[in-house]
């Protein structure tokens, strides 16, 4: 089973990101579940959402304590939430930023991970460019597909189309493709 925790703030599409992730997995004949965990339900409050992906039925229903991957949609959470809790050195980290790991203050921590397992994608910038709104979830889904290999970019595009239509869907797909390409370049 592959388990993912997604961190962000209310209004950034963290819950929708996990839902689209589960849809992308379903489209590749995998079992998946997505569910959120809310504290204070307000715009800007920290939000955590979870997604599990497996080849067989998933019976677990509790929060993910030992993720295989974490996706951080808002780097300001580094100062208030232990986003890396339970993640071991075989895991994946995808961060919504254009800053370097040194600038984020996590370069030393990131050194314990395999090459290509800690990636940065400027997903907010991609969302603004392609969608016109600072909602990075779809772009990060594309980056996650490249980072983890859990599903392909075609499944990401199809999952986006289940949530959005018209120009919003097309913009999110373009952002996801750009993030996928960026992540693939970083993986080497």
N, C-alpha and C positions, 0 to 999 in steps of 0.2 A: 504494500500500500504506500502511496506517495501522498504526504500530507503538507499542506501549505497554510501559512498564516499571512493574512494581508492586513497591513496597518495603514491608517490614514486618519483623516479628520472628516467629520460630518459634512456632506456636500461634495466630497471628492469622488463619490461613486465606488466606495470600497465594497459595499454589499453587492452592487450590480457587477463589479469586477469578479467576485467569487462566483456569482451565478453564471456569468458568461464562461468562466473557466470550466465549471461543471458541464455546461452545455457543449463546449468544445470537446471535452472528454467523452461525453455521451455519443457525439457524432463520430467518434473513432471506436465505437462499440465497447467502451469502458464503462464501469460503474463509477458514479461520482455523487457527492453530496456537498452542498454549500449551505452555510448558516452563519448568521452574524452574532456578535456579542456587543451589546450596547451598554454604555454607562449612561451618561446624561445625553438624552436625545436632542441635540441641538447642533446647528451648524457650527463647525469649528471644534467640536468636542472630539477627543480621540475615539476611534472606532476600530474594532478588530473583527475581521471576518475570516472564516475558515473554509477550506475545500479539501476533500479527500478524493483520491483517484485510485482505482484498483481494477484488476481484471475480473474480480469476483464481487459478489454482493457485499456491501458494507453494512455492518450491523452496529458499529460504534456510533454513539451520539454525543459524546462529551467533547469539550474543547480540546484542541490539539496542544499538547504539552511538549512534544518532541517533534517539531516540524522537520521536513526534508528541505523545505524552502521557506524563505520569508520575502515578502514584497513590501517595501516601504514607500508609500505614496507621498509622505511628508517627512522630510529630514528633521524638522523641529521636534519630532517625537523622540529622537535620540536622547533628548534632555529630560524627558518625562516618563518614558516607558522603556522597559528592558526588551527591546524588539528582538534581540538575539537569544533570549532565554530558551534553553533546551535544544538549540541548533548545534549539531556537531560539525566537525571539520569536513565531512563529506557532503554537507548541505550546500544549498544555493542561496545567494542573496542578490536580489534585484532592487536597486535603489533609483527612485525618481529624482535624478539630479544631473546637472552638467558639471558639477564640481568634482575634483579629484578626491580620492580616498584620504589623502593627506589633509586637504581642506576640510573634510568632514570630521577629521580626527579619529578615523578608524583604520588607517593604513596598517598599523601594527597588528590589530585584531584580524584584519583580512588576510594577512600573510599565512595564517594557519590553514586556509582553504586551498583546494586544488586550483591550478590556473584555469581561468574561464568560469569559475563558480561564483565570483563576486563581480557583478556588472552594474554599470551606471547608464541610465537612459534618461535623457531630458524629456520625459513624457509630457510634462505640463506644457513645455514649449511646443512639442509636436501637436498636442491637442489644441492649443491656441492657433497654431498655423493652419491646421486642417479642419478644425471644428468651430473655432472661434470662441471656445470656452475652455477654462482651466480645469478640465475634468480628465485626469490622466489614466483612468482605468483601462480603456480599450488599448491605448498605446502600450501600457505595461503588460497587458495580456499577450500582445505580439512579442514583446521582449521576453516574457516568461516562456513562450513556446520555443524560442531560440535557445534560451538558457538551459531549460530542463529536458527538452525533447519529449515531453509527455503527450503532445499532440502537434499537428502541423499548422502552418499559417492558413491553409484553406479552411480548416475547422474553426480557427479564430474568426475568420471572415464570416463564415456561416453563423457562428454564435452571435456576432455583432448584429447580423441581419435579423436575428430573432428578437432582439431588444430595441433596435432602431430601424428607421426606414428613411428613404429619400436621401437628401443631402447630408443629414446627420450620420446616417449609416455609412455613406461613402467617405465622409471626412474621417470618421473613426477608423474605417478600414485602411485609409491612407496613413493615418497616424500609427496604427498597429503594424503595418508593413514597414514603415520607416524605423520603428522601434525594433522590429525583428531584424532588419538589416544591420542596425547599429549593434545589437547584441551579438549577432553572428560575427561581425568584424572584431569585436572584443574577445570573443572566444578563440579566434585565430584559426 
